[in-house]
Amino acid sequence: MKDKFSIAIHGGAGTLTRGLMSEEMEQNYKKDLLRALRCGASLLEKGASSMDAVEAAVRELEDSPLFNAGKGSVFTHEGKHEMDACIMEGNSRKAGAVAGVSGIRNPVSLARLVMEKSDHVLLSSKGALQFARQQGVSIEEDEYFYNELRYLQWQQALKEGTVQLDHTPLNEKKFGTVGAVALDIHGNLAAATSTGGMTNKRFGRIGDSPIPGAGNYANNATCAVSCTGSGEYFIRGVVAYDVSCLIEYKGLTLKQACHEVIQNRVMALGGDGGLIAVSPSGELCLEFNTEGMYRASRDIDGLERVGIYR
Ligand code: ASP
């Protein structure tokens, strides 16, 4: 499928009770989602690669304080920010990822550097930081990531002794990972995912987002997928790759495969969340088993959509 492009992005899924969010807040989320979508779409329009588009869209979301990735990352148990990210190219099936990194403004771009400038796929914590410095990536001070709402969530989670996957409002269950999938006019797919993980996480906990096949996957023969949700279940369900397998081995359509994985298989494990996916023909699917998922898309006919609730 040449000369056509499509792109979808997400800013996390969760139990977002309608009415609890102010109209103004809702508009802010939609504004940031649309900005990120258009940033990716305008690149695709000019003939850029899907890799460039998903990286650019995710960078926009990482720079927004509203989403749990980059600047808006949640607090760990120790009051730090440890981020995970992955990017994957459908043509070569090359991937790059970082896990548990601190001080990185745009973890998705560091993930791409891992793919392009190292012999490895996944680098973690201190080593990943060493690599970042070697590549000339500037390291941010802690203040860059400070956010009052995240701080309050952390305090609440500390008090309750829980780990939280959610961000606003305090008692709502909501995932805040960000991601993008795209088909470019050259027929190539790509997927990128970035997250601050769970509030109050400890022991170096890593979620599904930086793991190729679990939270992020791209293969030109089948689909590109970016997930959000309860990471432990998405790792066990090898969710992104499972969508691809159902298409490759069972002949399911993109929509059937996404539905099966999110509504049946992840649910059966006890997990909740969602994903965005694109097929080689540019068909998009935005599937979730939660009350909402921050999302936006532009299909091959140029139709733009933005949504939060079901
Ligand atoms: N999947 C992410 C994780 O477990 C969380 C999220 O999607 O918000 O780290």
py3Dmol code that shows the C-alpha trace and the ligand (Angstrom):
import py3Dmol

protein = """\
ATOM      1  CA  MET A   1       0.000   0.000   0.000  1.00  0.00           C
ATOM      2  CA  LYS A   2       1.984   2.994  -1.229  1.00  0.00           C
ATOM      3  CA  ASP A   3       1.229   6.743  -1.109  1.00  0.00           C
ATOM      4  CA  LYS A   4      -1.226   6.413   1.743  1.00  0.00           C
ATOM      5  CA  PHE A   5      -0.454   6.969   5.389  1.00  0.00           C
ATOM      6  CA  SER A   6      -2.245   6.639   8.703  1.00  0.00           C
ATOM      7  CA  ILE A   7      -1.333   7.213  12.321  1.00  0.00           C
ATOM      8  CA  ALA A   8      -2.818   6.613  15.773  1.00  0.00           C
ATOM      9  CA  ILE A   9      -1.598   7.712  19.190  1.00  0.00           C
ATOM     10  CA  HIS A  10      -2.613   7.025  22.792  1.00  0.00           C
ATOM     11  CA  GLY A  11      -2.030   8.700  26.132  1.00  0.00           C
ATOM     12  CA  GLY A  12      -3.012   5.771  28.345  1.00  0.00           C
ATOM     13  CA  ALA A  13      -6.159   3.860  29.307  1.00  0.00           C
ATOM     14  CA  GLY A  14      -8.104   3.497  32.524  1.00  0.00           C
ATOM     15  CA  THR A  15     -11.261   4.008  34.485  1.00  0.00           C
ATOM     16  CA  LEU A  16     -11.998   7.559  33.572  1.00  0.00           C
ATOM     17  CA  THR A  17     -15.342   8.456  35.051  1.00  0.00           C
ATOM     18  CA  ARG A  18     -17.157  10.857  32.820  1.00  0.00           C
ATOM     19  CA  GLY A  19     -18.017  14.024  34.677  1.00  0.00           C
ATOM     20  CA  LEU A  20     -15.133  13.806  37.132  1.00  0.00           C
ATOM     21  CA  MET A  21     -12.912  15.642  34.731  1.00  0.00           C
ATOM     22  CA  SER A  22     -13.621  19.313  34.123  1.00  0.00           C
ATOM     23  CA  GLU A  23     -14.482  20.472  30.637  1.00  0.00           C
ATOM     24  CA  GLU A  24     -11.290  22.514  30.653  1.00  0.00           C
ATOM     25  CA  MET A  25      -9.136  19.526  31.578  1.00  0.00           C
ATOM     26  CA  GLU A  26     -10.774  17.465  28.861  1.00  0.00           C
ATOM     27  CA  GLN A  27     -10.022  20.147  26.289  1.00  0.00           C
ATOM     28  CA  ASN A  28      -6.398  20.311  27.474  1.00  0.00           C
ATOM     29  CA  TYR A  29      -5.961  16.583  26.989  1.00  0.00           C
ATOM     30  CA  LYS A  30      -7.528  16.726  23.550  1.00  0.00           C
ATOM     31  CA  LYS A  31      -5.386  19.692  22.564  1.00  0.00           C
ATOM     32  CA  ASP A  32      -2.169  17.887  23.497  1.00  0.00           C
ATOM     33  CA  LEU A  33      -3.315  14.689  21.816  1.00  0.00           C
ATOM     34  CA  LEU A  34      -4.131  16.530  18.590  1.00  0.00           C
ATOM     35  CA  ARG A  35      -0.844  18.395  18.655  1.00  0.00           C
ATOM     36  CA  ALA A  36       1.074  15.122  18.902  1.00  0.00           C
ATOM     37  CA  LEU A  37      -1.060  13.482  16.210  1.00  0.00           C
ATOM     38  CA  ARG A  38      -0.602  16.363  13.791  1.00  0.00           C
ATOM     39  CA  CYS A  39       3.106  16.478  14.474  1.00  0.00           C
ATOM     40  CA  GLY A  40       3.390  12.849  13.308  1.00  0.00           C
ATOM     41  CA  ALA A  41       0.870  13.239  10.465  1.00  0.00           C
ATOM     42  CA  SER A  42       2.555  16.300   8.968  1.00  0.00           C
ATOM     43  CA  LEU A  43       5.826  14.378   8.754  1.00  0.00           C
ATOM     44  CA  LEU A  44       4.091  11.436   7.070  1.00  0.00           C
ATOM     45  CA  GLU A  45       2.433  13.804   4.642  1.00  0.00           C
ATOM     46  CA  LYS A  46       5.852  15.051   3.567  1.00  0.00           C
ATOM     47  CA  GLY A  47       7.038  11.496   2.940  1.00  0.00           C
ATOM     48  CA  ALA A  48       8.913  10.946   6.210  1.00  0.00           C
ATOM     49  CA  SER A  49       9.319   7.431   7.567  1.00  0.00           C
ATOM     50  CA  SER A  50       6.883   5.918  10.043  1.00  0.00           C
ATOM     51  CA  MET A  51       9.840   5.709  12.475  1.00  0.00           C
ATOM     52  CA  ASP A  52      10.289   9.488  12.333  1.00  0.00           C
ATOM     53  CA  ALA A  53       6.547  10.012  12.732  1.00  0.00           C
ATOM     54  CA  VAL A  54       6.023   7.770  15.765  1.00  0.00           C
ATOM     55  CA  GLU A  55       9.147   9.156  17.444  1.00  0.00           C
ATOM     56  CA  ALA A  56       8.022  12.751  16.873  1.00  0.00           C
ATOM     57  CA  ALA A  57       4.470  12.091  18.096  1.00  0.00           C
ATOM     58  CA  VAL A  58       5.699  10.325  21.232  1.00  0.00           C
ATOM     59  CA  ARG A  59       8.208  13.116  21.940  1.00  0.00           C
ATOM     60  CA  GLU A  60       5.322  15.603  21.937  1.00  0.00           C
ATOM     61  CA  LEU A  61       3.438  13.471  24.454  1.00  0.00           C
ATOM     62  CA  GLU A  62       6.594  13.032  26.568  1.00  0.00           C
ATOM     63  CA  ASP A  63       6.968  16.816  26.679  1.00  0.00           C
ATOM     64  CA  SER A  64       3.386  17.284  27.918  1.00  0.00           C
ATOM     65  CA  PRO A  65       2.988  17.219  31.719  1.00  0.00           C
ATOM     66  CA  LEU A  66      -0.451  15.602  31.290  1.00  0.00           C
ATOM     67  CA  PHE A  67       0.767  12.117  30.411  1.00  0.00           C
ATOM     68  CA  ASN A  68       2.781   9.616  32.405  1.00  0.00           C
ATOM     69  CA  ALA A  69       5.899   9.637  30.225  1.00  0.00           C
ATOM     70  CA  GLY A  70       8.890  11.958  29.984  1.00  0.00           C
ATOM     71  CA  LYS A  71       8.068  15.218  31.768  1.00  0.00           C
ATOM     72  CA  GLY A  72       4.854  13.908  33.338  1.00  0.00           C
ATOM     73  CA  SER A  73       6.341  10.669  34.666  1.00  0.00           C
ATOM     74  CA  VAL A  74       5.031   9.375  38.004  1.00  0.00           C
ATOM     75  CA  PHE A  75       7.110   9.031  41.188  1.00  0.00           C
ATOM     76  CA  THR A  76       8.793   5.793  42.234  1.00  0.00           C
ATOM     77  CA  HIS A  77       8.793   4.622  45.870  1.00  0.00           C
ATOM     78  CA  GLU A  78      12.043   6.525  46.431  1.00  0.00           C
ATOM     79  CA  GLY A  79      10.623   9.705  44.918  1.00  0.00           C
ATOM     80  CA  LYS A  80      12.459   9.342  41.608  1.00  0.00           C
ATOM     81  CA  HIS A  81      11.324   8.981  38.017  1.00  0.00           C
ATOM     82  CA  GLU A  82      12.267   5.808  36.181  1.00  0.00           C
ATOM     83  CA  MET A  83      11.126   5.626  32.601  1.00  0.00           C
ATOM     84  CA  ASP A  84      10.770   2.856  30.029  1.00  0.00           C
ATOM     85  CA  ALA A  85      10.475   3.195  26.251  1.00  0.00           C
ATOM     86  CA  CYS A  86      10.662   1.161  23.064  1.00  0.00           C
ATOM     87  CA  ILE A  87      10.618   1.842  19.325  1.00  0.00           C
ATOM     88  CA  MET A  88      10.360  -0.771  16.574  1.00  0.00           C
ATOM     89  CA  GLU A  89      10.544  -0.698  12.797  1.00  0.00           C
ATOM     90  CA  GLY A  90       8.253  -3.033  10.854  1.00  0.00           C
ATOM     91  CA  ASN A  91      10.417  -3.370   7.763  1.00  0.00           C
ATOM     92  CA  SER A  92      13.651  -4.595   9.382  1.00  0.00           C
ATOM     93  CA  ARG A  93      12.020  -5.621  12.655  1.00  0.00           C
ATOM     94  CA  LYS A  94      14.849  -3.788  14.372  1.00  0.00           C
ATOM     95  CA  ALA A  95      14.026  -2.486  17.833  1.00  0.00           C
ATOM     96  CA  GLY A  96      15.599  -0.304  20.494  1.00  0.00           C
ATOM     97  CA  ALA A  97      14.524   0.123  24.103  1.00  0.00           C
ATOM     98  CA  VAL A  98      15.487   1.576  27.466  1.00  0.00           C
ATOM     99  CA  ALA A  99      14.247   0.586  30.908  1.00  0.00           C
ATOM    100  CA  GLY A 100      14.431   2.295  34.293  1.00  0.00           C
ATOM    101  CA  VAL A 101      16.149   5.443  33.002  1.00  0.00           C
ATOM    102  CA  SER A 102      16.195   8.706  34.969  1.00  0.00           C
ATOM    103  CA  GLY A 103      16.844  12.241  33.801  1.00  0.00           C
ATOM    104  CA  ILE A 104      16.055  11.586  30.147  1.00  0.00           C
ATOM    105  CA  ARG A 105      13.718  14.154  28.576  1.00  0.00           C
ATOM    106  CA  ASN A 106      12.727  11.943  25.644  1.00  0.00           C
ATOM    107  CA  PRO A 107      13.264   8.256  26.400  1.00  0.00           C
ATOM    108  CA  VAL A 108      11.783   7.302  23.001  1.00  0.00           C
ATOM    109  CA  SER A 109      14.687   9.026  21.250  1.00  0.00           C
ATOM    110  CA  LEU A 110      17.194   7.276  23.499  1.00  0.00           C
ATOM    111  CA  ALA A 111      15.488   3.988  22.559  1.00  0.00           C
ATOM    112  CA  ARG A 112      16.002   4.868  18.903  1.00  0.00           C
ATOM    113  CA  LEU A 113      19.672   5.604  19.557  1.00  0.00           C
ATOM    114  CA  VAL A 114      20.001   2.171  21.165  1.00  0.00           C
ATOM    115  CA  MET A 115      18.570   0.675  17.981  1.00  0.00           C
ATOM    116  CA  GLU A 116      20.695   2.713  15.602  1.00  0.00           C
ATOM    117  CA  LYS A 117      23.939   3.272  17.493  1.00  0.00           C
ATOM    118  CA  SER A 118      24.471   0.181  19.616  1.00  0.00           C
ATOM    119  CA  ASP A 119      24.625  -3.564  19.018  1.00  0.00           C
ATOM    120  CA  HIS A 120      21.856  -4.094  21.536  1.00  0.00           C
ATOM    121  CA  VAL A 121      18.087  -3.940  21.818  1.00  0.00           C
ATOM    122  CA  LEU A 122      17.437  -3.073  25.464  1.00  0.00           C
ATOM    123  CA  LEU A 123      19.621  -1.058  27.839  1.00  0.00           C
ATOM    124  CA  SER A 124      18.698  -0.431  31.472  1.00  0.00           C
ATOM    125  CA  SER A 125      19.186   2.141  34.251  1.00  0.00           C
ATOM    126  CA  LYS A 126      22.795   3.247  34.864  1.00  0.00           C
ATOM    127  CA  GLY A 127      24.198   1.619  31.756  1.00  0.00           C
ATOM    128  CA  ALA A 128      21.535   3.241  29.598  1.00  0.00           C
ATOM    129  CA  LEU A 129      22.455   6.593  31.136  1.00  0.00           C
ATOM    130  CA  GLN A 130      26.122   6.010  30.391  1.00  0.00           C
ATOM    131  CA  PHE A 131      25.181   5.259  26.804  1.00  0.00           C
ATOM    132  CA  ALA A 132      23.011   8.397  26.679  1.00  0.00           C
ATOM    133  CA  ARG A 133      25.931  10.557  27.823  1.00  0.00           C
ATOM    134  CA  GLN A 134      28.206   8.919  25.294  1.00  0.00           C
ATOM    135  CA  GLN A 135      25.681   9.798  22.588  1.00  0.00           C
ATOM    136  CA  GLY A 136      25.580  13.420  23.740  1.00  0.00           C
ATOM    137  CA  VAL A 137      22.056  13.245  25.165  1.00  0.00           C
ATOM    138  CA  SER A 138      21.607  15.958  27.799  1.00  0.00           C
ATOM    139  CA  ILE A 139      20.485  14.842  31.253  1.00  0.00           C
ATOM    140  CA  GLU A 140      17.733  16.797  33.051  1.00  0.00           C
ATOM    141  CA  GLU A 141      17.656  17.721  36.727  1.00  0.00           C
ATOM    142  CA  ASP A 142      14.926  16.189  38.923  1.00  0.00           C
ATOM    143  CA  GLU A 143      12.976  19.476  38.926  1.00  0.00           C
ATOM    144  CA  TYR A 144      12.201  19.098  35.245  1.00  0.00           C
ATOM    145  CA  PHE A 145      10.020  16.097  36.121  1.00  0.00           C
ATOM    146  CA  TYR A 146       8.395  17.592  39.223  1.00  0.00           C
ATOM    147  CA  ASN A 147       4.628  17.812  39.083  1.00  0.00           C
ATOM    148  CA  GLU A 148       2.373  18.524  42.027  1.00  0.00           C
ATOM    149  CA  LEU A 149      -0.367  16.093  41.069  1.00  0.00           C
ATOM    150  CA  ARG A 150       2.145  13.271  40.606  1.00  0.00           C
ATOM    151  CA  TYR A 151       3.668  14.194  43.964  1.00  0.00           C
ATOM    152  CA  LEU A 152       0.257  13.932  45.670  1.00  0.00           C
ATOM    153  CA  GLN A 153      -0.404  10.590  43.989  1.00  0.00           C
ATOM    154  CA  TRP A 154       2.924   9.338  45.250  1.00  0.00           C
ATOM    155  CA  GLN A 155       2.188  10.537  48.786  1.00  0.00           C
ATOM    156  CA  GLN A 156      -1.186   8.819  48.688  1.00  0.00           C
ATOM    157  CA  ALA A 157       0.313   5.591  47.352  1.00  0.00           C
ATOM    158  CA  LEU A 158       3.044   5.698  50.022  1.00  0.00           C
ATOM    159  CA  LYS A 159       0.425   6.139  52.729  1.00  0.00           C
ATOM    160  CA  GLU A 160      -1.673   3.275  51.417  1.00  0.00           C
ATOM    161  CA  GLY A 161       1.350   1.122  50.671  1.00  0.00           C
ATOM    162  CA  THR A 162       0.059   0.446  47.178  1.00  0.00           C
ATOM    163  CA  VAL A 163       1.431   0.773  43.699  1.00  0.00           C
ATOM    164  CA  GLN A 164      -0.775   2.740  41.378  1.00  0.00           C
ATOM    165  CA  LEU A 165      -1.128   2.564  37.677  1.00  0.00           C
ATOM    166  CA  ASP A 166      -3.261   5.648  37.635  1.00  0.00           C
ATOM    167  CA  HIS A 167      -2.735   9.337  37.618  1.00  0.00           C
ATOM    168  CA  THR A 168      -5.590  11.920  37.838  1.00  0.00           C
ATOM    169  CA  PRO A 169      -7.945  12.221  39.681  1.00  0.00           C
ATOM    170  CA  LEU A 170      -6.411  10.661  42.749  1.00  0.00           C
ATOM    171  CA  ASN A 171      -8.694   7.704  43.198  1.00  0.00           C
ATOM    172  CA  GLU A 172      -9.361   6.925  39.600  1.00  0.00           C
ATOM    173  CA  LYS A 173      -7.704   4.013  37.931  1.00  0.00           C
ATOM    174  CA  LYS A 174      -5.932   5.280  34.910  1.00  0.00           C
ATOM    175  CA  PHE A 175      -2.875   4.345  32.906  1.00  0.00           C
ATOM    176  CA  GLY A 176      -0.803   7.100  31.459  1.00  0.00           C
ATOM    177  CA  THR A 177       1.661   5.506  29.112  1.00  0.00           C
ATOM    178  CA  VAL A 178       1.919   7.094  25.671  1.00  0.00           C
ATOM    179  CA  GLY A 179       2.380   5.510  22.277  1.00  0.00           C
ATOM    180  CA  ALA A 180       2.097   5.864  18.519  1.00  0.00           C
ATOM    181  CA  VAL A 181       1.751   3.551  15.515  1.00  0.00           C
ATOM    182  CA  ALA A 182       1.962   4.564  11.873  1.00  0.00           C
ATOM    183  CA  LEU A 183       2.029   3.457   8.247  1.00  0.00           C
ATOM    184  CA  ASP A 184       4.110   5.704   5.973  1.00  0.00           C
ATOM    185  CA  ILE A 185       3.704   6.342   2.232  1.00  0.00           C
ATOM    186  CA  HIS A 186       6.534   3.885   1.527  1.00  0.00           C
ATOM    187  CA  GLY A 187       4.493   1.053   3.038  1.00  0.00           C
ATOM    188  CA  ASN A 188       6.470   0.731   6.271  1.00  0.00           C
ATOM    189  CA  LEU A 189       5.018   0.315   9.759  1.00  0.00           C
ATOM    190  CA  ALA A 190       6.476   1.485  13.090  1.00  0.00           C
ATOM    191  CA  ALA A 191       5.457   1.554  16.746  1.00  0.00           C
ATOM    192  CA  ALA A 192       6.735   3.510  19.760  1.00  0.00           C
ATOM    193  CA  THR A 193       5.759   3.422  23.439  1.00  0.00           C
ATOM    194  CA  SER A 194       7.002   5.420  26.435  1.00  0.00           C
ATOM    195  CA  THR A 195       6.047   5.443  30.120  1.00  0.00           C
ATOM    196  CA  GLY A 196       6.909   6.447  33.663  1.00  0.00           C
ATOM    197  CA  GLY A 197       5.404   3.109  34.773  1.00  0.00           C
ATOM    198  CA  MET A 198       3.519   2.835  38.072  1.00  0.00           C
ATOM    199  CA  THR A 199       3.370   5.335  40.941  1.00  0.00           C
ATOM    200  CA  ASN A 200       5.299   4.070  43.980  1.00  0.00           C
ATOM    201  CA  LYS A 201       6.978   1.259  42.027  1.00  0.00           C
ATOM    202  CA  ARG A 202      10.117  -0.185  43.602  1.00  0.00           C
ATOM    203  CA  PHE A 203      12.803  -2.829  43.246  1.00  0.00           C
ATOM    204  CA  GLY A 204      13.558  -1.672  39.711  1.00  0.00           C
ATOM    205  CA  ARG A 205      10.144  -2.732  38.462  1.00  0.00           C
ATOM    206  CA  ILE A 206       9.914  -2.741  34.675  1.00  0.00           C
ATOM    207  CA  GLY A 207       6.604  -2.890  32.795  1.00  0.00           C
ATOM    208  CA  ASP A 208       5.615  -4.122  29.349  1.00  0.00           C
ATOM    209  CA  SER A 209       6.340  -0.877  27.499  1.00  0.00           C
ATOM    210  CA  PRO A 210      10.085  -1.376  26.816  1.00  0.00           C
ATOM    211  CA  ILE A 211       9.720  -5.056  25.943  1.00  0.00           C
ATOM    212  CA  PRO A 212       9.411  -5.755  22.219  1.00  0.00           C
ATOM    213  CA  GLY A 213       6.465  -8.087  21.715  1.00  0.00           C
ATOM    214  CA  ALA A 214       4.835  -7.261  25.063  1.00  0.00           C
ATOM    215  CA  GLY A 215       4.000  -3.534  25.024  1.00  0.00           C
ATOM    216  CA  ASN A 216       5.327  -2.611  21.603  1.00  0.00           C
ATOM    217  CA  TYR A 217       5.762  -4.408  18.275  1.00  0.00           C
ATOM    218  CA  ALA A 218       5.998  -3.761  14.541  1.00  0.00           C
ATOM    219  CA  ASN A 219       6.146  -6.119  11.580  1.00  0.00           C
ATOM    220  CA  ASN A 220       5.390  -5.008   8.015  1.00  0.00           C
ATOM    221  CA  ALA A 221       3.763  -8.385   7.329  1.00  0.00           C
ATOM    222  CA  THR A 222       1.114  -8.014  10.025  1.00  0.00           C
ATOM    223  CA  CYS A 223       0.768  -4.849  12.138  1.00  0.00           C
ATOM    224  CA  ALA A 224       2.330  -2.270  14.437  1.00  0.00           C
ATOM    225  CA  VAL A 225       1.044  -2.169  18.033  1.00  0.00           C
ATOM    226  CA  SER A 226       1.509   0.046  21.120  1.00  0.00           C
ATOM    227  CA  CYS A 227      -0.080  -1.015  24.416  1.00  0.00           C
ATOM    228  CA  THR A 228      -1.120   0.605  27.683  1.00  0.00           C
ATOM    229  CA  GLY A 229      -2.427  -1.067  30.809  1.00  0.00           C
ATOM    230  CA  SER A 230      -1.474  -3.274  33.724  1.00  0.00           C
ATOM    231  CA  GLY A 231       2.021  -4.097  32.477  1.00  0.00           C
ATOM    232  CA  GLU A 232       2.494  -7.353  34.380  1.00  0.00           C
ATOM    233  CA  TYR A 233      -0.470  -8.881  32.518  1.00  0.00           C
ATOM    234  CA  PHE A 234       0.648  -7.472  29.193  1.00  0.00           C
ATOM    235  CA  ILE A 235       4.064  -9.081  29.669  1.00  0.00           C
ATOM    236  CA  ARG A 236       2.511 -12.446  30.534  1.00  0.00           C
ATOM    237  CA  GLY A 237       0.127 -12.198  27.608  1.00  0.00           C
ATOM    238  CA  VAL A 238       2.904 -11.101  25.208  1.00  0.00           C
ATOM    239  CA  VAL A 239       0.116  -8.863  23.992  1.00  0.00           C
ATOM    240  CA  ALA A 240       1.550  -6.913  21.066  1.00  0.00           C
ATOM    241  CA  TYR A 241       3.093 -10.013  19.515  1.00  0.00           C
ATOM    242  CA  ASP A 242      -0.061 -12.015  20.163  1.00  0.00           C
ATOM    243  CA  VAL A 243      -2.020  -9.570  17.974  1.00  0.00           C
ATOM    244  CA  SER A 244       0.573 -10.074  15.237  1.00  0.00           C
ATOM    245  CA  CYS A 245       0.478 -13.881  15.641  1.00  0.00           C
ATOM    246  CA  LEU A 246      -3.288 -14.060  15.361  1.00  0.00           C
ATOM    247  CA  ILE A 247      -3.035 -12.198  12.051  1.00  0.00           C
ATOM    248  CA  GLU A 248      -0.056 -14.186  10.756  1.00  0.00           C
ATOM    249  CA  TYR A 249      -0.948 -17.695  11.870  1.00  0.00           C
ATOM    250  CA  LYS A 250      -4.709 -17.589  12.166  1.00  0.00           C
ATOM    251  CA  GLY A 251      -5.618 -15.190   9.388  1.00  0.00           C
ATOM    252  CA  LEU A 252      -7.586 -12.856  11.630  1.00  0.00           C
ATOM    253  CA  THR A 253      -8.167  -9.270  10.523  1.00  0.00           C
ATOM    254  CA  LEU A 254      -6.524  -6.487  12.539  1.00  0.00           C
ATOM    255  CA  LYS A 255      -9.831  -5.672  14.244  1.00  0.00           C
ATOM    256  CA  GLN A 256     -10.570  -9.313  15.106  1.00  0.00           C
ATOM    257  CA  ALA A 257      -7.073  -9.843  16.490  1.00  0.00           C
ATOM    258  CA  CYS A 258      -7.123  -6.700  18.662  1.00  0.00           C
ATOM    259  CA  HIS A 259     -10.585  -7.547  19.957  1.00  0.00           C
ATOM    260  CA  GLU A 260      -9.612 -11.127  20.794  1.00  0.00           C
ATOM    261  CA  VAL A 261      -6.458 -10.115  22.657  1.00  0.00           C
ATOM    262  CA  ILE A 262      -7.810  -7.153  24.636  1.00  0.00           C
ATOM    263  CA  GLN A 263     -11.399  -8.267  25.304  1.00  0.00           C
ATOM    264  CA  ASN A 264     -10.774 -11.987  25.804  1.00  0.00           C
ATOM    265  CA  ARG A 265      -7.172 -12.966  26.459  1.00  0.00           C
ATOM    266  CA  VAL A 266      -5.951 -10.049  28.598  1.00  0.00           C
ATOM    267  CA  MET A 267      -9.279 -10.011  30.462  1.00  0.00           C
ATOM    268  CA  ALA A 268      -8.989 -13.740  31.158  1.00  0.00           C
ATOM    269  CA  LEU A 269      -5.626 -13.144  32.811  1.00  0.00           C
ATOM    270  CA  GLY A 270      -7.160 -10.365  34.910  1.00  0.00           C
ATOM    271  CA  GLY A 271      -5.469  -7.478  33.114  1.00  0.00           C
ATOM    272  CA  ASP A 272      -6.940  -4.220  31.949  1.00  0.00           C
ATOM    273  CA  GLY A 273      -5.906  -1.636  29.416  1.00  0.00           C
ATOM    274  CA  GLY A 274      -5.836  -1.194  25.694  1.00  0.00           C
ATOM    275  CA  LEU A 275      -3.802  -0.810  22.552  1.00  0.00           C
ATOM    276  CA  ILE A 276      -3.576   1.003  19.253  1.00  0.00           C
ATOM    277  CA  ALA A 277      -2.682  -0.833  16.055  1.00  0.00           C
ATOM    278  CA  VAL A 278      -2.241  -0.267  12.331  1.00  0.00           C
ATOM    279  CA  SER A 279      -2.231  -2.820   9.501  1.00  0.00           C
ATOM    280  CA  PRO A 280      -0.080  -2.820   6.325  1.00  0.00           C
ATOM    281  CA  SER A 281      -3.068  -1.389   4.449  1.00  0.00           C
ATOM    282  CA  GLY A 282      -3.325   1.472   6.936  1.00  0.00           C
ATOM    283  CA  GLU A 283      -6.403   0.225   8.777  1.00  0.00           C
ATOM    284  CA  LEU A 284      -6.410   1.482  12.371  1.00  0.00           C
ATOM    285  CA  CYS A 285      -7.752  -0.179  15.501  1.00  0.00           C
ATOM    286  CA  LEU A 286      -8.006   1.471  18.945  1.00  0.00           C
ATOM    287  CA  GLU A 287      -9.204  -1.193  21.379  1.00  0.00           C
ATOM    288  CA  PHE A 288      -9.558  -1.023  25.187  1.00  0.00           C
ATOM    289  CA  ASN A 289     -11.364  -2.889  27.951  1.00  0.00           C
ATOM    290  CA  THR A 290     -11.343   0.061  30.351  1.00  0.00           C
ATOM    291  CA  GLU A 291     -13.829   2.916  30.535  1.00  0.00           C
ATOM    292  CA  GLY A 292     -11.615   5.124  28.494  1.00  0.00           C
ATOM    293  CA  MET A 293      -8.362   5.574  26.640  1.00  0.00           C
ATOM    294  CA  TYR A 294      -6.826   8.893  25.648  1.00  0.00           C
ATOM    295  CA  ARG A 295      -6.466   8.568  21.916  1.00  0.00           C
ATOM    296  CA  ALA A 296      -6.341  10.274  18.534  1.00  0.00           C
ATOM    297  CA  SER A 297      -6.014   9.042  14.984  1.00  0.00           C
ATOM    298  CA  ARG A 298      -5.876  10.043  11.370  1.00  0.00           C
ATOM    299  CA  ASP A 299      -6.964   7.370   8.893  1.00  0.00           C
ATOM    300  CA  ILE A 300      -5.875   6.835   5.273  1.00  0.00           C
ATOM    301  CA  ASP A 301      -8.706   9.068   4.059  1.00  0.00           C
ATOM    302  CA  GLY A 302      -7.403  11.922   6.197  1.00  0.00           C
ATOM    303  CA  LEU A 303     -10.200  11.725   8.768  1.00  0.00           C
ATOM    304  CA  GLU A 304      -9.036  12.920  12.200  1.00  0.00           C
ATOM    305  CA  ARG A 305     -10.534  11.651  15.443  1.00  0.00           C
ATOM    306  CA  VAL A 306      -9.809  12.402  19.085  1.00  0.00           C
ATOM    307  CA  GLY A 307     -11.454  10.745  22.093  1.00  0.00           C
ATOM    308  CA  ILE A 308     -11.211   9.847  25.744  1.00  0.00           C
ATOM    309  CA  TYR A 309     -14.267   7.823  26.695  1.00  0.00           C
ATOM    310  CA  ARG A 310     -15.925   4.861  25.055  1.00  0.00           C
TER     311      ARG A 310
END
"""
ligand_1 = """\
9
LIG
N 1.855 -0.474 30.831
C 2.541 0.462 31.678
C 3.366 -0.255 32.687
O 2.935 -1.264 33.198
C 1.603 1.347 32.424
C 0.612 2.090 31.615
O 0.247 1.682 30.523
O 0.192 3.135 32.118
O 4.434 0.213 33.011
"""
view = py3Dmol.view(width=600, height=400)
view.addModel(protein, "pdb")
view.setStyle({"model": 0}, {"cartoon": {"style": "trace"}})
view.addModel(ligand_1, "xyz")
view.setStyle({"model": 1}, {"stick": {}})
view.zoomTo()
view.show()
